Amino acid sequence: MLFKRAFQGSDQNLRDKYLIQELIYFERYCRDQKHWEEMKKCFDEKGTVNISWYNGSGWGFVDASEKMQSHAPHKINNILVWINGNKAVAECIASIQIRVEIEGNYYDLTSYVRLHYKTVKKTSGDWYIFAMDAIYEKDTLIPMYPVQPLADIGEAIKKYRPSYANLTYSLSRSGHTINDSLPGEDRPDLIAALYTQSDIWLKEQI
C-alpha cells in the first residue's frame, strides 16, 4: 500500500491528504517557533517519537524540545501521503539547520532527513500524529565564515555513522545521548524494516 500511486482520489481522500499535510507543517512550525502547547495538540495521546536524541512519547518530545537550548529550524521540501480509511502514513522530505559553536568558531550544521509519520483520524474528523521516525540521509558541517580556521574534528566524527555523523557529534557535545541504530541511507535494512512495519500498520483495522 505504501509507495503506490493514487489514481483519481475521492474528494474526501484529497481533503484528508490536505489536512494531514497541514498537520505536519504545523507541528514542525510549532517546533521551530516554540509554540509548545499548540505542538502538543498535534500528537495522539499514545503518539511516539524516535529520532537521534529522543525516543519516547509525543507529548514528552514536546517537553524535551522545550528544554533544548539550540534552535533547529526545518526547511520542508514536500510531504507525500498514503491513506487507508482512518489511518495514514506520510513522509516529509526536509532539512534541519543548526548553528553550532566548536572551539570558539561557528558552523552551520544541516541534516537531511525523511520524517516518517503515522497519523490517525479521530471521530471528530481531525488527524493526529501517532508516530514519527527519522530516516537520516546525510549531513554537512560548514564554517559560518569562509576564512575562519577549521576545528580539528575529523577523527572524532569518523567514528559516527555517515548518515548523521555531524549531527551526532554536535548533539553529543551538548550532552545528548544519541541513538546510533536509526534508519539511514547507510543502513537500508533499517529503512526497509520501518517501511514494512508501517505498511502492515496501515493495512490493519483500527
Secondary structure, 3 states (H helix, E strand, C coil): CCCCCCCCCCHHHHHHHHHHHHHHHHHHHHHHHCCHHHHHCCEEEEEEEEECCEEEEHHHHHHHHHHCCCCCCEEEEEEEEEEECCEEEEEEEEEEEEEEEECCEEEEEEEEEEEEEEEEECCCCCEEEEEEEEEEEEEEEEECCCCCCCCCCHHHHHCCCCCCHHHHHHHHHCCCCCCCCCCECCEHHHHHHHHHHHHHHHHCCC
